């Protein structure tokens, strides 16, 4: 129970101006981007120093209340949703780019930096930060690290963990540690840095993040290929990779998503096709031209009805922006949009797409599928209405079957959204129960009072 004395202590630590307890504030922080989950916090605190965060966590351990860290609340697995008897630590104001080191190709940032803002800053200097989640214009670097976010460029460049070189972290007991650094090689001790990446706010709160940068690619070409069947589109992805071509982007949209995106963005996509692939190659101009030519040929060999190459930077940007709007476009169709996240080996994309379609029909639910087909990451998105409990029950059964089928194909229940609240009951399908017990052991060692973001990923 968070008493008035605890509220006074929080105000003393962070300042009254950084403590929020009104009903309006609590409602604003009671949910994130995940549908069907919400909970009111007892208070919201915006600390301004790592020392304040440390003192808050020490108080939480002493008084036995929970602390949930949060950025901008764009998560899709319930990772930043409050739990009972908790306060929110809002890190969105920690939004400074502290240093861009061109000599070492690194950047020190605070966790509240918006991902696309970092892109813009480093690209002005001819540098490149590849991770680009679909929500990059509103999500934070801290959230990206906590969830190990991916993005459209994941196939060629990897995901967030591939670009984190160091972290400053406040542990659940209030201790502060630093791990990693600018040295490219460092194997001193356990790799604590990678333990925190993807830990979904359960093992520590980031206060500084050191990111790796790379030179910005010289040029790029963007293409879109249309198909009459999802199977043809899926086989095309495997065919491109088998030719030893690694595009920076291979995105898939099914017919439901195409229709919604076109109604939303109005960029001229045909709505009478079954699916499309959005592809991009980047690098040296001669290599880009050669790879684009091979990709066009590969698409045609796999029965693409049409392949178009963007004729300008603006046209390429419109296509990519339209893809990034897929979730928003689908969300306009029905009152409740459940965006899910599975990954299978690339060679199983066509099979998984067929299974999603069959499961959608079996349970009579409308599912639009899009995603990062190049790395096997699909987002089957159910368009429904949470007020229709019977339909929601069918959707839940459909998703359970989709998760099971993905795992059967050698895949996983989440590629980038995280486990959080929404998927913890399915975690054993991927990891097995012994691995979950190992995770519990780590959690208990760092957080014996289960203070930091409890109930996420697994139950203690």
LUMSE-351038 format. One record per residue (C-alpha): residue number from 1; x, y, z. Coordinates in nm, 2 decimals, padded with zeros to 4 digits. Layout:
+-----+--------+--------+--------+
| seq |     px |     py |     pz |
+-----+--------+--------+--------+
| NUM |      X |      Y |      Z |
...
+-----+--------+--------+--------+
***
This chain:
+-----+--------+--------+--------+
| seq |     px |     py |     pz |
+-----+--------+--------+--------+
|   1 |  00.00 |  00.00 |  00.00 |
|   2 |  00.14 |  00.33 | -00.11 |
|   3 |  00.07 |  00.56 |  00.19 |
|   4 |  00.07 |  00.94 |  00.21 |
|   5 |  00.41 |  00.91 |  00.39 |
|   6 |  00.55 |  00.74 |  00.08 |
|   7 |  00.41 |  01.00 | -00.15 |
|   8 |  00.57 |  01.27 |  00.07 |
|   9 |  00.90 |  01.08 |  00.05 |
|  10 |  00.88 |  01.06 | -00.33 |
|  11 |  00.82 |  01.43 | -00.34 |
|  12 |  01.12 |  01.49 | -00.12 |
|  13 |  01.34 |  01.28 | -00.35 |
|  14 |  01.23 |  01.41 | -00.69 |
|  15 |  01.07 |  01.74 | -00.61 |
|  16 |  00.70 |  01.81 | -00.58 |
|  17 |  00.70 |  01.95 | -00.94 |
|  18 |  00.81 |  01.60 | -01.06 |
|  19 |  00.54 |  01.40 | -00.88 |
|  20 |  00.19 |  01.35 | -01.03 |
|  21 | -00.10 |  01.19 | -00.85 |
|  22 | -00.41 |  01.33 | -01.01 |
|  23 | -00.67 |  01.09 | -01.15 |
|  24 | -00.61 |  01.24 | -01.50 |
|  25 | -00.24 |  01.17 | -01.48 |
|  26 | -00.30 |  00.82 | -01.35 |
|  27 | -00.54 |  00.74 | -01.64 |
|  28 | -00.28 |  00.87 | -01.89 |
|  29 | -00.03 |  00.62 | -01.76 |
|  30 | -00.26 |  00.33 | -01.71 |
|  31 | -00.20 |  00.18 | -02.06 |
|  32 |  00.05 |  00.15 | -02.34 |
|  33 |  00.02 |  00.04 | -02.70 |
|  34 | -00.11 | -00.30 | -02.60 |
|  35 | -00.49 | -00.36 | -02.63 |
|  36 | -00.69 | -00.54 | -02.36 |
|  37 | -00.45 | -00.45 | -02.07 |
|  38 | -00.46 | -00.16 | -01.83 |
|  39 | -00.40 | -00.08 | -01.46 |
|  40 | -00.39 |  00.25 | -01.27 |
|  41 | -00.06 |  00.34 | -01.10 |
|  42 | -00.06 |  00.51 | -00.76 |
|  43 |  00.17 |  00.79 | -00.87 |
|  44 |  00.40 |  00.90 | -01.15 |
|  45 |  00.75 |  01.03 | -01.08 |
|  46 |  00.98 |  01.21 | -01.33 |
|  47 |  01.33 |  01.19 | -01.17 |
|  48 |  01.60 |  01.42 | -01.31 |
|  49 |  01.91 |  01.24 | -01.19 |
|  50 |  02.03 |  00.88 | -01.15 |
|  51 |  02.07 |  00.95 | -00.78 |
|  52 |  01.70 |  01.03 | -00.75 |
|  53 |  01.62 |  00.70 | -00.94 |
|  54 |  01.85 |  00.52 | -00.70 |
|  55 |  01.68 |  00.67 | -00.39 |
|  56 |  01.33 |  00.59 | -00.53 |
|  57 |  01.43 |  00.22 | -00.58 |
|  58 |  01.58 |  00.20 | -00.23 |
|  59 |  01.25 |  00.35 | -00.09 |
|  60 |  01.05 |  00.10 | -00.29 |
|  61 |  01.25 | -00.19 | -00.15 |
|  62 |  01.21 | -00.06 |  00.20 |
|  63 |  00.84 |  00.01 |  00.18 |
|  64 |  00.76 | -00.29 | -00.05 |
|  65 |  00.59 | -00.11 | -00.35 |
|  66 |  00.66 | -00.18 | -00.71 |
|  67 |  00.83 |  00.05 | -00.97 |
|  68 |  00.75 |  00.03 | -01.34 |
|  69 |  00.98 |  00.22 | -01.58 |
|  70 |  00.83 |  00.38 | -01.89 |
|  71 |  00.93 |  00.58 | -02.19 |
|  72 |  00.66 |  00.70 | -02.43 |
|  73 |  00.44 |  00.40 | -02.38 |
|  74 |  00.45 |  00.27 | -02.74 |
|  75 |  00.51 | -00.09 | -02.63 |
|  76 |  00.30 | -00.37 | -02.77 |
|  77 |  00.34 | -00.65 | -02.51 |
|  78 |  00.23 | -00.46 | -02.20 |
|  79 |  00.58 | -00.41 | -02.07 |
|  80 |  00.52 | -00.06 | -01.93 |
|  81 |  00.17 | -00.12 | -01.81 |
|  82 |  00.14 | -00.05 | -01.43 |
|  83 |  00.08 | -00.33 | -01.18 |
|  84 | -00.10 | -00.31 | -00.85 |
|  85 |  00.06 | -00.10 | -00.57 |
|  86 |  00.31 |  00.06 | -00.81 |
|  87 |  00.45 |  00.39 | -00.92 |
|  88 |  00.56 |  00.48 | -01.27 |
|  89 |  00.91 |  00.62 | -01.33 |
|  90 |  00.87 |  00.83 | -01.64 |
|  91 |  01.20 |  00.85 | -01.84 |
|  92 |  01.06 |  01.04 | -02.14 |
|  93 |  01.22 |  01.36 | -02.03 |
|  94 |  01.57 |  01.21 | -02.04 |
|  95 |  01.60 |  01.31 | -02.41 |
|  96 |  01.95 |  01.45 | -02.46 |
|  97 |  02.20 |  01.32 | -02.72 |
|  98 |  02.51 |  01.36 | -02.50 |
|  99 |  02.78 |  01.30 | -02.75 |
| 100 |  02.84 |  01.19 | -03.11 |
| 101 |  03.20 |  01.07 | -03.14 |
| 102 |  03.29 |  01.06 | -03.51 |
| 103 |  03.64 |  00.92 | -03.44 |
| 104 |  03.51 |  00.62 | -03.26 |
| 105 |  03.17 |  00.60 | -03.44 |
| 106 |  02.96 |  00.60 | -03.12 |
| 107 |  02.69 |  00.81 | -02.96 |
| 108 |  02.61 |  00.85 | -02.59 |
| 109 |  02.24 |  00.91 | -02.54 |
| 110 |  01.98 |  00.93 | -02.26 |
| 111 |  01.71 |  00.67 | -02.27 |
| 112 |  01.43 |  00.92 | -02.36 |
| 113 |  01.58 |  01.02 | -02.70 |
| 114 |  01.33 |  00.95 | -02.98 |
| 115 |  01.47 |  00.70 | -03.23 |
| 116 |  01.41 |  00.91 | -03.54 |
| 117 |  01.57 |  01.22 | -03.38 |
| 118 |  01.89 |  01.02 | -03.34 |
| 119 |  01.87 |  00.91 | -03.70 |
| 120 |  01.85 |  01.27 | -03.81 |
| 121 |  02.13 |  01.40 | -03.59 |
| 122 |  02.38 |  01.13 | -03.70 |
| 123 |  02.29 |  01.14 | -04.07 |
| 124 |  02.37 |  01.51 | -04.08 |
| 125 |  02.73 |  01.40 | -04.01 |
| 126 |  02.73 |  01.12 | -04.27 |
| 127 |  02.67 |  00.85 | -04.01 |
| 128 |  02.40 |  00.59 | -03.97 |
| 129 |  02.21 |  00.43 | -03.68 |
| 130 |  02.03 |  00.14 | -03.86 |
| 131 |  01.76 |  00.01 | -03.61 |
| 132 |  01.43 |  00.16 | -03.73 |
| 133 |  01.12 |  00.03 | -03.54 |
| 134 |  00.79 |  00.10 | -03.71 |
| 135 |  00.72 |  00.35 | -03.43 |
| 136 |  01.06 |  00.52 | -03.46 |
| 137 |  00.90 |  00.87 | -03.47 |
| 138 |  00.76 |  00.83 | -03.12 |
| 139 |  00.94 |  00.54 | -02.95 |
| 140 |  01.25 |  00.59 | -02.73 |
| 141 |  01.60 |  00.44 | -02.74 |
| 142 |  01.56 |  00.32 | -02.39 |
| 143 |  01.24 |  00.13 | -02.48 |
| 144 |  01.42 |  00.00 | -02.79 |
| 145 |  01.70 | -00.14 | -02.57 |
| 146 |  01.46 | -00.28 | -02.31 |
| 147 |  01.27 | -00.47 | -02.58 |
| 148 |  01.56 | -00.53 | -02.82 |
| 149 |  01.35 | -00.37 | -03.10 |
| 150 |  01.40 | -00.45 | -03.46 |
| 151 |  01.27 | -00.27 | -03.76 |
| 152 |  01.25 | -00.25 | -04.14 |
| 153 |  01.63 | -00.27 | -04.18 |
| 154 |  01.68 | -00.57 | -03.96 |
| 155 |  01.76 | -00.82 | -04.23 |
| 156 |  02.08 | -00.65 | -04.34 |
| 157 |  02.18 | -00.46 | -04.03 |
| 158 |  02.05 | -00.65 | -03.74 |
| 159 |  01.85 | -00.53 | -03.43 |
| 160 |  01.91 | -00.30 | -03.14 |
| 161 |  02.14 | -00.53 | -02.95 |
| 162 |  02.38 | -00.52 | -03.24 |
| 163 |  02.44 | -00.15 | -03.18 |
| 164 |  02.45 | -00.12 | -02.80 |
| 165 |  02.81 | -00.09 | -02.67 |
| 166 |  02.76 |  00.03 | -02.32 |
| 167 |  02.50 |  00.10 | -02.05 |
| 168 |  02.47 |  00.29 | -01.73 |
| 169 |  02.20 |  00.11 | -01.52 |
| 170 |  02.03 |  00.16 | -01.19 |
| 171 |  01.97 | -00.19 | -01.04 |
| 172 |  01.65 | -00.28 | -00.86 |
| 173 |  01.82 | -00.23 | -00.52 |
| 174 |  01.93 |  00.12 | -00.62 |
| 175 |  02.29 |  00.04 | -00.70 |
| 176 |  02.43 |  00.20 | -01.01 |
| 177 |  02.66 |  00.01 | -01.25 |
| 178 |  02.82 |  00.07 | -01.59 |
| 179 |  02.90 | -00.20 | -01.84 |
| 180 |  03.06 | -00.20 | -02.18 |
| 181 |  03.23 |  00.10 | -02.34 |
| 182 |  03.39 |  00.23 | -02.66 |
| 183 |  03.65 | -00.04 | -02.69 |
| 184 |  03.54 | -00.26 | -02.98 |
| 185 |  03.67 | -00.57 | -02.81 |
| 186 |  03.60 | -00.63 | -02.44 |
| 187 |  03.55 | -00.97 | -02.28 |
| 188 |  03.63 | -00.87 | -01.92 |
| 189 |  03.39 | -01.06 | -01.69 |
| 190 |  03.04 | -01.16 | -01.76 |
| 191 |  02.86 | -00.98 | -02.05 |
| 192 |  02.62 | -00.79 | -01.83 |
| 193 |  02.53 | -00.55 | -02.10 |
| 194 |  02.36 | -00.82 | -02.31 |
| 195 |  02.18 | -00.94 | -02.00 |
| 196 |  02.00 | -00.60 | -01.96 |
| 197 |  01.92 | -00.57 | -02.34 |
| 198 |  01.58 | -00.72 | -02.39 |
| 199 |  01.51 | -00.76 | -02.02 |
| 200 |  01.19 | -00.55 | -02.06 |
| 201 |  01.26 | -00.32 | -01.76 |
| 202 |  01.27 | -00.61 | -01.51 |
| 203 |  01.64 | -00.60 | -01.42 |
| 204 |  01.74 | -00.23 | -01.43 |
| 205 |  01.66 |  00.12 | -01.54 |
| 206 |  01.89 |  00.27 | -01.81 |
| 207 |  02.02 |  00.62 | -01.75 |
| 208 |  02.28 |  00.63 | -02.03 |
| 209 |  02.32 |  00.42 | -02.35 |
| 210 |  02.63 |  00.40 | -02.57 |
| 211 |  02.54 |  00.32 | -02.93 |
| 212 |  02.75 |  00.20 | -03.22 |
| 213 |  02.72 |  00.40 | -03.55 |
| 214 |  02.83 |  00.31 | -03.90 |
| 215 |  02.90 |  00.51 | -04.22 |
| 216 |  02.58 |  00.62 | -04.40 |
| 217 |  02.52 |  00.41 | -04.72 |
| 218 |  02.61 |  00.61 | -05.03 |
| 219 |  02.28 |  00.54 | -05.21 |
| 220 |  01.98 |  00.31 | -05.22 |
| 221 |  01.70 |  00.18 | -05.45 |
| 222 |  01.35 |  00.11 | -05.34 |
| 223 |  01.12 | -00.14 | -05.52 |
| 224 |  00.77 | -00.27 | -05.48 |
| 225 |  00.65 | -00.61 | -05.63 |
| 226 |  00.29 | -00.72 | -05.66 |
| 227 |  00.17 | -01.08 | -05.63 |
| 228 | -00.15 | -01.28 | -05.68 |
| 229 | -00.07 | -01.52 | -05.39 |
| 230 |  00.10 | -01.49 | -05.06 |
| 231 |  00.29 | -01.81 | -05.13 |
| 232 |  00.45 | -01.65 | -05.44 |
| 233 |  00.56 | -01.35 | -05.22 |
| 234 |  00.69 | -01.58 | -04.95 |
| 235 |  00.89 | -01.79 | -05.20 |
| 236 |  01.03 | -01.47 | -05.35 |
| 237 |  01.19 | -01.38 | -05.02 |
| 238 |  01.37 | -01.71 | -04.99 |
| 239 |  01.47 | -01.69 | -05.35 |
| 240 |  01.63 | -01.35 | -05.31 |
| 241 |  01.83 | -01.46 | -05.00 |
| 242 |  01.94 | -01.78 | -05.18 |
| 243 |  02.10 | -01.57 | -05.45 |
| 244 |  02.33 | -01.42 | -05.18 |
| 245 |  02.16 | -01.08 | -05.19 |
| 246 |  02.09 | -00.92 | -04.86 |
| 247 |  01.86 | -00.62 | -04.91 |
| 248 |  01.83 | -00.37 | -04.62 |
| 249 |  01.45 | -00.40 | -04.64 |
| 250 |  01.21 | -00.68 | -04.74 |
| 251 |  00.86 | -00.59 | -04.62 |
| 252 |  00.54 | -00.79 | -04.68 |
| 253 |  00.18 | -00.66 | -04.69 |
| 254 | -00.12 | -00.88 | -04.74 |
| 255 | -00.44 | -00.78 | -04.93 |
| 256 | -00.62 | -00.66 | -04.61 |
| 257 | -00.32 | -00.44 | -04.51 |
| 258 | -00.28 | -00.31 | -04.87 |
| 259 | -00.64 | -00.20 | -04.88 |
| 260 | -00.62 | -00.03 | -04.54 |
| 261 | -00.29 |  00.14 | -04.62 |
| 262 | -00.41 |  00.27 | -04.96 |
| 263 | -00.73 |  00.41 | -04.80 |
| 264 | -00.52 |  00.58 | -04.53 |
| 265 | -00.21 |  00.70 | -04.73 |
| 266 | -00.35 |  00.72 | -05.09 |
| 267 | -00.02 |  00.66 | -05.27 |
| 268 | -00.16 |  00.46 | -05.56 |
| 269 | -00.13 |  00.10 | -05.44 |
| 270 | -00.35 | -00.14 | -05.63 |
| 271 | -00.62 | -00.29 | -05.41 |
| 272 | -00.70 | -00.59 | -05.64 |
| 273 | -00.37 | -00.78 | -05.56 |
| 274 | -00.32 | -01.05 | -05.30 |
| 275 |  00.01 | -00.92 | -05.15 |
| 276 |  00.32 | -00.71 | -05.21 |
| 277 |  00.68 | -00.69 | -05.12 |
| 278 |  00.86 | -00.36 | -05.05 |
| 279 |  01.23 | -00.40 | -05.11 |
| 280 |  01.53 | -00.18 | -05.07 |
| 281 |  01.90 | -00.22 | -05.14 |
| 282 |  02.17 |  00.02 | -05.03 |
| 283 |  02.54 |  00.07 | -05.05 |
| 284 |  02.79 |  00.16 | -05.33 |
| 285 |  02.60 |  00.28 | -05.64 |
| 286 |  02.73 |  00.00 | -05.87 |
| 287 |  02.64 | -00.27 | -05.62 |
| 288 |  02.30 | -00.12 | -05.56 |
| 289 |  02.22 | -00.12 | -05.94 |
| 290 |  02.34 | -00.48 | -05.98 |
| 291 |  02.14 | -00.61 | -05.68 |
| 292 |  01.83 | -00.42 | -05.77 |
| 293 |  01.84 | -00.58 | -06.12 |
| 294 |  01.88 | -00.93 | -05.97 |
| 295 |  01.59 | -00.87 | -05.73 |
| 296 |  01.36 | -00.76 | -06.01 |
| 297 |  01.45 | -01.07 | -06.20 |
| 298 |  01.39 | -01.29 | -05.90 |
| 299 |  01.05 | -01.13 | -05.84 |
| 300 |  00.94 | -01.20 | -06.20 |
| 301 |  01.07 | -01.56 | -06.18 |
| 302 |  00.84 | -01.61 | -05.88 |
| 303 |  00.53 | -01.48 | -06.06 |
| 304 |  00.53 | -01.11 | -05.96 |
| 305 |  00.26 | -00.95 | -06.17 |
| 306 |  00.45 | -00.62 | -06.17 |
| 307 |  00.77 | -00.48 | -06.02 |
| 308 |  00.82 | -00.10 | -05.99 |
| 309 |  01.14 |  00.09 | -05.90 |
| 310 |  01.09 |  00.42 | -05.72 |
| 311 |  01.20 |  00.69 | -05.95 |
| 312 |  01.29 |  00.95 | -05.69 |
| 313 |  01.38 |  00.98 | -05.32 |
| 314 |  01.04 |  01.13 | -05.25 |
| 315 |  00.86 |  00.83 | -05.41 |
| 316 |  01.08 |  00.59 | -05.21 |
| 317 |  01.00 |  00.78 | -04.89 |
| 318 |  00.63 |  00.76 | -04.97 |
| 319 |  00.65 |  00.39 | -05.01 |
| 320 |  00.84 |  00.34 | -04.68 |
| 321 |  00.62 |  00.58 | -04.50 |
| 322 |  00.31 |  00.39 | -04.62 |
| 323 |  00.46 |  00.07 | -04.49 |
| 324 |  00.53 |  00.23 | -04.15 |
| 325 |  00.16 |  00.34 | -04.14 |
| 326 |  00.04 | -00.02 | -04.17 |
| 327 | -00.06 | -00.05 | -03.80 |
| 328 | -00.23 |  00.29 | -03.80 |
| 329 | -00.41 |  00.21 | -04.12 |
| 330 | -00.54 | -00.12 | -04.00 |
| 331 | -00.64 |  00.03 | -03.67 |
| 332 | -00.89 |  00.26 | -03.85 |
| 333 | -01.10 | -00.05 | -03.96 |
| 334 | -01.23 | -00.18 | -03.63 |
| 335 | -01.25 | -00.05 | -03.27 |
| 336 | -00.98 | -00.28 | -03.14 |
| 337 | -00.65 | -00.37 | -03.31 |
| 338 | -00.44 | -00.66 | -03.17 |
| 339 | -00.10 | -00.64 | -03.33 |
| 340 |  00.10 | -00.96 | -03.28 |
| 341 |  00.46 | -01.06 | -03.35 |
| 342 |  00.60 | -01.40 | -03.46 |
| 343 |  00.92 | -01.50 | -03.63 |
| 344 |  01.00 | -01.81 | -03.83 |
| 345 |  01.30 | -01.91 | -04.03 |
| 346 |  01.30 | -01.72 | -04.36 |
| 347 |  01.25 | -02.05 | -04.55 |
| 348 |  00.92 | -02.10 | -04.37 |
| 349 |  00.77 | -01.76 | -04.45 |
| 350 |  00.54 | -01.90 | -04.73 |
| 351 |  00.42 | -02.18 | -04.51 |
| 352 |  00.35 | -01.95 | -04.21 |
| 353 |  00.16 | -01.71 | -04.42 |
| 354 | -00.07 | -01.99 | -04.54 |
| 355 | -00.12 | -02.11 | -04.18 |
| 356 | -00.21 | -01.76 | -04.06 |
| 357 | -00.47 | -01.74 | -04.34 |
| 358 | -00.61 | -02.08 | -04.26 |
| 359 | -00.63 | -02.01 | -03.89 |
| 360 | -00.80 | -01.68 | -03.96 |
| 361 | -01.07 | -01.86 | -04.15 |
| 362 | -01.10 | -02.14 | -03.89 |
| 363 | -01.18 | -01.89 | -03.61 |
| 364 | -01.37 | -01.65 | -03.83 |
| 365 | -01.16 | -01.35 | -03.74 |
| 366 | -01.02 | -01.08 | -03.97 |
| 367 | -00.64 | -01.08 | -03.97 |
| 368 | -00.43 | -00.85 | -04.17 |
| 369 | -00.06 | -00.96 | -04.19 |
| 370 |  00.24 | -00.74 | -04.26 |
| 371 |  00.60 | -00.75 | -04.14 |
| 372 |  00.97 | -00.79 | -04.19 |
| 373 |  00.96 | -01.08 | -04.43 |
| 374 |  01.33 | -01.07 | -04.49 |
| 375 |  01.41 | -01.18 | -04.14 |
| 376 |  01.10 | -01.40 | -04.10 |
| 377 |  00.92 | -01.15 | -03.86 |
| 378 |  00.55 | -01.13 | -03.93 |
| 379 |  00.28 | -00.92 | -03.76 |
| 380 | -00.06 | -01.09 | -03.79 |
| 381 | -00.30 | -00.82 | -03.68 |
| 382 | -00.65 | -00.90 | -03.57 |
| 383 | -00.92 | -00.64 | -03.64 |
| 384 | -01.19 | -00.68 | -03.38 |
| 385 | -01.39 | -00.52 | -03.11 |
| 386 | -01.31 | -00.57 | -02.74 |
| 387 | -01.68 | -00.52 | -02.65 |
| 388 | -01.76 | -00.84 | -02.84 |
| 389 | -01.63 | -01.09 | -02.59 |
| 390 | -01.71 | -01.39 | -02.80 |
| 391 | -01.51 | -01.25 | -03.09 |
| 392 | -01.22 | -01.17 | -02.86 |
| 393 | -01.23 | -01.53 | -02.73 |
| 394 | -01.20 | -01.65 | -03.09 |
| 395 | -00.91 | -01.41 | -03.16 |
| 396 | -00.73 | -01.54 | -02.85 |
| 397 | -00.77 | -01.90 | -02.97 |
| 398 | -00.65 | -01.80 | -03.32 |
| 399 | -00.34 | -01.64 | -03.18 |
| 400 | -00.26 | -01.93 | -02.95 |
| 401 | -00.27 | -02.16 | -03.26 |
| 402 | -00.05 | -01.91 | -03.46 |
| 403 |  00.21 | -01.91 | -03.18 |
| 404 |  00.21 | -02.29 | -03.17 |
| 405 |  00.25 | -02.32 | -03.55 |
| 406 |  00.53 | -02.07 | -03.55 |
| 407 |  00.72 | -02.26 | -03.28 |
| 408 |  00.66 | -02.59 | -03.47 |
| 409 |  00.84 | -02.43 | -03.77 |
| 410 |  01.14 | -02.35 | -03.56 |
| 411 |  01.03 | -02.00 | -03.48 |
| 412 |  00.93 | -01.79 | -03.18 |
| 413 |  00.64 | -01.61 | -03.02 |
| 414 |  00.80 | -01.27 | -03.05 |
| 415 |  01.07 | -01.13 | -03.26 |
| 416 |  01.08 | -00.77 | -03.14 |
| 417 |  00.77 | -00.67 | -02.93 |
| 418 |  00.88 | -00.86 | -02.62 |
| 419 |  00.69 | -01.10 | -02.39 |
| 420 |  00.56 | -00.85 | -02.13 |
| 421 |  00.22 | -00.92 | -01.99 |
| 422 |  00.06 | -01.02 | -02.32 |
| 423 |  00.26 | -01.33 | -02.40 |
| 424 |  00.41 | -01.46 | -02.08 |
| 425 |  00.17 | -01.76 | -02.07 |
| 426 |  00.31 | -01.87 | -02.40 |
| 427 |  00.68 | -01.83 | -02.32 |
| 428 |  00.73 | -02.20 | -02.23 |
| 429 |  00.64 | -02.30 | -02.58 |
| 430 |  00.97 | -02.15 | -02.69 |
| 431 |  01.21 | -02.18 | -02.39 |
| 432 |  01.08 | -02.47 | -02.19 |
| 433 |  01.01 | -02.45 | -01.82 |
| 434 |  01.37 | -02.51 | -01.71 |
| 435 |  01.49 | -02.20 | -01.90 |
| 436 |  01.21 | -02.00 | -01.73 |
| 437 |  01.33 | -02.12 | -01.39 |
| 438 |  01.68 | -02.00 | -01.48 |
| 439 |  01.54 | -01.66 | -01.57 |
| 440 |  01.36 | -01.65 | -01.23 |
| 441 |  01.69 | -01.73 | -01.06 |
| 442 |  01.86 | -01.43 | -01.23 |
| 443 |  01.56 | -01.20 | -01.15 |
| 444 |  01.56 | -01.31 | -00.78 |
| 445 |  01.94 | -01.25 | -00.76 |
| 446 |  01.91 | -00.89 | -00.89 |
| 447 |  01.57 | -00.81 | -00.75 |
| 448 |  01.50 | -01.02 | -00.44 |
| 449 |  01.20 | -00.81 | -00.34 |
| 450 |  01.05 | -00.83 | -00.69 |
| 451 |  01.04 | -00.45 | -00.70 |
| 452 |  01.11 | -00.36 | -01.06 |
| 453 |  00.84 | -00.42 | -01.32 |
| 454 |  00.71 | -00.74 | -01.15 |
| 455 |  00.48 | -00.98 | -01.34 |
| 456 |  00.63 | -00.91 | -01.68 |
| 457 |  00.79 | -01.18 | -01.89 |
| 458 |  00.71 | -01.45 | -01.62 |
| 459 |  00.56 | -01.47 | -01.28 |
| 460 |  00.79 | -01.52 | -00.97 |
+-----+--------+--------+--------+
***
